């Protein structure tokens, strides 16, 4: 997903929810966590662990996997 920060920057990260049975369920979980001002998500950026704090995120986008034609 692409995360847009309050300062205007953005970063592409990978979030995996082992309890979610679909992408829609994982997206719903991300929305629930980020809607709480104290929410925190553990994501991957390449081989690095990234911790996202809800208070610094302005928006996030989820793109379909695969080539965009």
CNS distance restraints for C-alpha pairs under 8 A (distance, minus, plus):
assign (resid   1 and name CA) (resid  12 and name CA) 5.64 0.50 0.50
assign (resid   1 and name CA) (resid  13 and name CA) 5.50 0.50 0.50
assign (resid   1 and name CA) (resid  14 and name CA) 6.07 0.50 0.50
assign (resid   1 and name CA) (resid  15 and name CA) 7.38 0.50 0.50
assign (resid   1 and name CA) (resid  60 and name CA) 6.66 0.50 0.50
assign (resid   1 and name CA) (resid  61 and name CA) 5.55 0.50 0.50
assign (resid   1 and name CA) (resid  62 and name CA) 4.66 0.50 0.50
assign (resid   1 and name CA) (resid  63 and name CA) 6.48 0.50 0.50
assign (resid   2 and name CA) (resid  10 and name CA) 6.67 0.50 0.50
assign (resid   2 and name CA) (resid  11 and name CA) 5.64 0.50 0.50
assign (resid   2 and name CA) (resid  12 and name CA) 4.33 0.50 0.50
assign (resid   2 and name CA) (resid  13 and name CA) 6.30 0.50 0.50
assign (resid   2 and name CA) (resid  60 and name CA) 5.48 0.50 0.50
assign (resid   2 and name CA) (resid  61 and name CA) 5.06 0.50 0.50
assign (resid   2 and name CA) (resid  62 and name CA) 6.52 0.50 0.50
assign (resid   3 and name CA) (resid  10 and name CA) 5.36 0.50 0.50
assign (resid   3 and name CA) (resid  11 and name CA) 5.34 0.50 0.50
assign (resid   3 and name CA) (resid  12 and name CA) 6.20 0.50 0.50
assign (resid   3 and name CA) (resid  13 and name CA) 7.31 0.50 0.50
assign (resid   3 and name CA) (resid  57 and name CA) 6.95 0.50 0.50
assign (resid   3 and name CA) (resid  58 and name CA) 7.84 0.50 0.50
assign (resid   3 and name CA) (resid  59 and name CA) 6.11 0.50 0.50
assign (resid   3 and name CA) (resid  60 and name CA) 4.38 0.50 0.50
assign (resid   3 and name CA) (resid  61 and name CA) 6.53 0.50 0.50
assign (resid   4 and name CA) (resid   8 and name CA) 6.37 0.50 0.50
assign (resid   4 and name CA) (resid   9 and name CA) 5.91 0.50 0.50
assign (resid   4 and name CA) (resid  10 and name CA) 4.29 0.50 0.50
assign (resid   4 and name CA) (resid  11 and name CA) 6.73 0.50 0.50
assign (resid   4 and name CA) (resid  57 and name CA) 6.04 0.50 0.50
assign (resid   4 and name CA) (resid  58 and name CA) 5.61 0.50 0.50
assign (resid   4 and name CA) (resid  59 and name CA) 5.14 0.50 0.50
assign (resid   4 and name CA) (resid  60 and name CA) 5.80 0.50 0.50
assign (resid   5 and name CA) (resid   9 and name CA) 5.47 0.50 0.50
assign (resid   5 and name CA) (resid  10 and name CA) 5.85 0.50 0.50
assign (resid   5 and name CA) (resid  56 and name CA) 5.75 0.50 0.50
assign (resid   5 and name CA) (resid  57 and name CA) 4.39 0.50 0.50
assign (resid   5 and name CA) (resid  58 and name CA) 5.08 0.50 0.50
assign (resid   5 and name CA) (resid  59 and name CA) 6.95 0.50 0.50
assign (resid   6 and name CA) (resid  56 and name CA) 5.54 0.50 0.50
assign (resid   6 and name CA) (resid  57 and name CA) 5.49 0.50 0.50
assign (resid   6 and name CA) (resid  58 and name CA) 4.88 0.50 0.50
assign (resid  12 and name CA) (resid  45 and name CA) 6.96 0.50 0.50
assign (resid  13 and name CA) (resid  43 and name CA) 6.16 0.50 0.50
assign (resid  13 and name CA) (resid  44 and name CA) 5.56 0.50 0.50
assign (resid  13 and name CA) (resid  45 and name CA) 4.90 0.50 0.50
assign (resid  13 and name CA) (resid  46 and name CA) 7.83 0.50 0.50
assign (resid  14 and name CA) (resid  43 and name CA) 5.50 0.50 0.50
assign (resid  14 and name CA) (resid  44 and name CA) 5.04 0.50 0.50
assign (resid  14 and name CA) (resid  45 and name CA) 6.46 0.50 0.50
assign (resid  15 and name CA) (resid  41 and name CA) 7.93 0.50 0.50
assign (resid  15 and name CA) (resid  42 and name CA) 7.05 0.50 0.50
assign (resid  15 and name CA) (resid  43 and name CA) 4.78 0.50 0.50
assign (resid  15 and name CA) (resid  44 and name CA) 6.56 0.50 0.50
assign (resid  16 and name CA) (resid  26 and name CA) 7.36 0.50 0.50
assign (resid  16 and name CA) (resid  43 and name CA) 7.33 0.50 0.50
assign (resid  17 and name CA) (resid  26 and name CA) 5.84 0.50 0.50
assign (resid  20 and name CA) (resid  25 and name CA) 5.41 0.50 0.50
assign (resid  20 and name CA) (resid  26 and name CA) 5.42 0.50 0.50
assign (resid  21 and name CA) (resid  25 and name CA) 6.56 0.50 0.50
assign (resid  21 and name CA) (resid  26 and name CA) 7.81 0.50 0.50
assign (resid  22 and name CA) (resid  26 and name CA) 6.48 0.50 0.50
assign (resid  23 and name CA) (resid  27 and name CA) 6.16 0.50 0.50
assign (resid  24 and name CA) (resid  28 and name CA) 6.13 0.50 0.50
assign (resid  25 and name CA) (resid  29 and name CA) 6.22 0.50 0.50
assign (resid  26 and name CA) (resid  30 and name CA) 6.29 0.50 0.50
assign (resid  27 and name CA) (resid  31 and name CA) 6.21 0.50 0.50
assign (resid  28 and name CA) (resid  32 and name CA) 6.18 0.50 0.50
assign (resid  29 and name CA) (resid  33 and name CA) 6.19 0.50 0.50
assign (resid  30 and name CA) (resid  34 and name CA) 6.05 0.50 0.50
assign (resid  30 and name CA) (resid  41 and name CA) 7.66 0.50 0.50
assign (resid  31 and name CA) (resid  35 and name CA) 5.94 0.50 0.50
assign (resid  32 and name CA) (resid  36 and name CA) 6.96 0.50 0.50
assign (resid  33 and name CA) (resid  39 and name CA) 4.96 0.50 0.50
assign (resid  33 and name CA) (resid  40 and name CA) 6.71 0.50 0.50
assign (resid  33 and name CA) (resid  41 and name CA) 7.37 0.50 0.50
assign (resid  33 and name CA) (resid  54 and name CA) 7.54 0.50 0.50
assign (resid  34 and name CA) (resid  38 and name CA) 7.94 0.50 0.50
assign (resid  34 and name CA) (resid  39 and name CA) 5.40 0.50 0.50
assign (resid  34 and name CA) (resid  40 and name CA) 7.22 0.50 0.50
assign (resid  34 and name CA) (resid  53 and name CA) 7.85 0.50 0.50
assign (resid  34 and name CA) (resid  54 and name CA) 4.85 0.50 0.50
assign (resid  34 and name CA) (resid  57 and name CA) 7.97 0.50 0.50
assign (resid  35 and name CA) (resid  39 and name CA) 7.31 0.50 0.50
assign (resid  35 and name CA) (resid  54 and name CA) 7.28 0.50 0.50
assign (resid  36 and name CA) (resid  54 and name CA) 6.96 0.50 0.50
assign (resid  37 and name CA) (resid  54 and name CA) 5.60 0.50 0.50
assign (resid  37 and name CA) (resid  55 and name CA) 5.48 0.50 0.50
assign (resid  38 and name CA) (resid  53 and name CA) 7.10 0.50 0.50
assign (resid  38 and name CA) (resid  54 and name CA) 6.21 0.50 0.50
assign (resid  38 and name CA) (resid  55 and name CA) 6.91 0.50 0.50
assign (resid  39 and name CA) (resid  53 and name CA) 6.10 0.50 0.50
assign (resid  39 and name CA) (resid  54 and name CA) 5.17 0.50 0.50
assign (resid  39 and name CA) (resid  55 and name CA) 7.85 0.50 0.50
assign (resid  40 and name CA) (resid  51 and name CA) 6.73 0.50 0.50
assign (resid  40 and name CA) (resid  52 and name CA) 5.57 0.50 0.50
assign (resid  40 and name CA) (resid  53 and name CA) 4.73 0.50 0.50
assign (resid  40 and name CA) (resid  54 and name CA) 6.05 0.50 0.50
assign (resid  41 and name CA) (resid  51 and name CA) 5.67 0.50 0.50
assign (resid  41 and name CA) (resid  52 and name CA) 5.12 0.50 0.50
assign (resid  41 and name CA) (resid  53 and name CA) 6.73 0.50 0.50
assign (resid  42 and name CA) (resid  49 and name CA) 6.88 0.50 0.50
assign (resid  42 and name CA) (resid  50 and name CA) 5.90 0.50 0.50
assign (resid  42 and name CA) (resid  51 and name CA) 4.69 0.50 0.50
assign (resid  42 and name CA) (resid  52 and name CA) 6.47 0.50 0.50
assign (resid  43 and name CA) (resid  49 and name CA) 5.90 0.50 0.50
assign (resid  43 and name CA) (resid  50 and name CA) 5.05 0.50 0.50
assign (resid  43 and name CA) (resid  51 and name CA) 6.14 0.50 0.50
assign (resid  43 and name CA) (resid  52 and name CA) 7.36 0.50 0.50
assign (resid  44 and name CA) (resid  48 and name CA) 5.62 0.50 0.50
assign (resid  44 and name CA) (resid  49 and name CA) 4.83 0.50 0.50
assign (resid  44 and name CA) (resid  50 and name CA) 5.59 0.50 0.50
assign (resid  45 and name CA) (resid  49 and name CA) 6.44 0.50 0.50
assign (resid  45 and name CA) (resid  50 and name CA) 6.42 0.50 0.50
assign (resid  52 and name CA) (resid  56 and name CA) 7.75 0.50 0.50
assign (resid  52 and name CA) (resid  57 and name CA) 7.82 0.50 0.50
assign (resid  53 and name CA) (resid  57 and name CA) 7.06 0.50 0.50
